[in-house]
Every structure is written in structure tokens, then in C-alpha cells.
Amino acid sequence: MTPSGGKPAQERIWDLEDAEAAARRLRDRALDLALRQTAGWPGRPLPVLAKRAVFLALALHHRAEQAARELDGFLNYLERGTS
């Protein structure tokens, strides 16, 4: 089945699953970086790199959630089309 978009359905599912997993991996790496940068905090000001890493992690978290919602919506679309 090829829904409007041109890609076969299974490829679209794999792409969305991969996008979600990649965003979650990168989010975890950004959080690890932020934790390494905050050694000794709150005894000292939060380093700029730690703030940026947290901001990046938040953006990646939103991207992962977006991919999960897209995947859920796509699977619902396919289920409606086959019932």
C-alpha cells in the first residue's frame, strides 16, 4: 500500500521509528553532556554549555514525541483504510 506521499507504507513506518529512536538517543547524549558540565552545581553558576545542552535535549525530546505522534497517526490511517 502506498498512501499519498509516494513511499510504501512500511518504509514510512521504518522512517518514523528510526527518527523517533535517533531523537531519543541524541536527547540522552545531550542530557549526559549537561550532567557532565554541571559537576559541583548548585554551588556555582550553571555553565553556558550545560544550559545549551539542556535546551538541545528539550528540542530533541519534542522531535521524538512528534515522530511518535506521526507514527501513531499513520498507523491509525492505515488501520482505517483496511477495515
Secondary structure, DSSP 8 states (H G I E B T S, - for coil): ---TTSS-HHHHHHHHHHHHHHHHHHHHHHHHHHHHHTTTTTSS---HHHHHHHHHHHHHHHHHHHHHHHHHHHHHHHHHHH-
